[in-house]
Amino acid sequence: MAIELTAQEMADAIQSLKKYFSTEVGEEIGDLRAKLLLDYFLKELAPLAYNRGVQDGEEFLRKRLEDLPATCFEAPFTYWTAKKKR
């Protein structure tokens, strides 16, 4: 599944990359170089983060589903038992 950014997200990411290169690398890059770099990251590296997020989400949900019976179980036919305790 390809990760696609909105036009605003793309513009913000390009500005962020340009600022990063200027501040951290000490080199100015233009919009085209920043966009090409961003495209590379989105195609090559972003799927790693995306897949990890999906795996983490699946693990989280599986753990919650394993505990579902204990969390959401309500014993039936307790009216008379509860009434005797009063």
VMD Tcl script that draws the C-alpha trace (Angstrom):
set ca {
  {0.00 0.00 0.00}
  {1.63 3.21 -1.17}
  {1.71 6.11 1.24}
  {0.29 9.22 -0.36}
  {0.43 12.71 1.07}
  {-1.98 15.54 0.50}
  {-0.70 18.59 -1.35}
  {-0.37 20.47 1.95}
  {1.45 17.58 3.64}
  {3.80 17.35 0.64}
  {4.53 21.09 0.78}
  {5.13 20.95 4.55}
  {7.39 17.91 4.21}
  {9.44 19.58 1.46}
  {9.92 22.68 3.62}
  {10.91 20.50 6.55}
  {13.50 18.63 4.45}
  {14.93 21.90 3.17}
  {15.20 23.24 6.72}
  {16.79 19.99 7.92}
  {19.45 20.09 5.21}
  {20.15 23.74 5.88}
  {20.38 23.34 9.66}
  {21.85 19.88 10.13}
  {23.88 19.32 6.97}
  {24.81 22.92 6.24}
  {23.68 22.63 2.64}
  {20.85 24.39 0.84}
  {18.67 22.22 -1.38}
  {15.91 23.34 -3.71}
  {12.32 22.24 -3.96}
  {13.04 19.67 -6.68}
  {15.82 17.92 -4.74}
  {13.71 17.95 -1.58}
  {10.73 16.48 -3.48}
  {12.87 13.76 -5.06}
  {14.29 12.89 -1.64}
  {10.82 12.84 -0.12}
  {9.55 10.60 -2.94}
  {12.43 8.22 -2.26}
  {11.67 8.12 1.47}
  {7.98 7.51 0.84}
  {8.64 4.66 -1.59}
  {11.65 3.05 0.06}
  {11.55 3.70 3.81}
  {8.03 4.70 4.79}
  {6.66 1.17 4.26}
  {8.93 -0.01 7.09}
  {7.30 2.41 9.53}
  {3.83 1.75 8.12}
  {4.20 -2.02 8.42}
  {5.57 -1.71 11.95}
  {2.58 0.43 12.90}
  {0.21 -2.18 11.49}
  {2.05 -4.95 13.38}
  {1.98 -2.97 16.64}
  {-1.72 -2.24 16.19}
  {-2.47 -5.89 15.49}
  {-0.53 -7.00 18.57}
  {-2.34 -4.43 20.72}
  {-5.74 -5.59 19.49}
  {-4.89 -9.28 19.85}
  {-3.89 -8.77 23.49}
  {-7.14 -6.93 24.17}
  {-9.19 -9.58 22.38}
  {-7.52 -12.39 24.35}
  {-8.73 -10.73 27.56}
  {-12.18 -9.93 26.17}
  {-14.05 -12.77 27.91}
  {-12.63 -11.81 31.30}
  {-13.31 -8.14 30.72}
  {-16.76 -8.32 29.20}
  {-18.22 -11.48 30.74}
  {-21.35 -11.18 32.84}
  {-22.65 -14.32 34.52}
  {-26.29 -15.11 33.80}
  {-28.96 -16.03 36.35}
  {-27.54 -14.07 39.26}
  {-30.76 -12.36 40.33}
  {-31.64 -14.87 43.05}
  {-28.05 -15.25 44.24}
  {-27.67 -11.51 44.61}
  {-31.07 -11.24 46.32}
  {-30.04 -13.79 49.03}
  {-26.95 -11.71 49.89}
  {-29.05 -8.70 50.85}
}
mol new
graphics top color blue
foreach p $ca { graphics top sphere $p radius 0.5 }
foreach p [lrange $ca 0 end-1] q [lrange $ca 1 end] { graphics top cylinder $p $q radius 0.2 }
display resetview
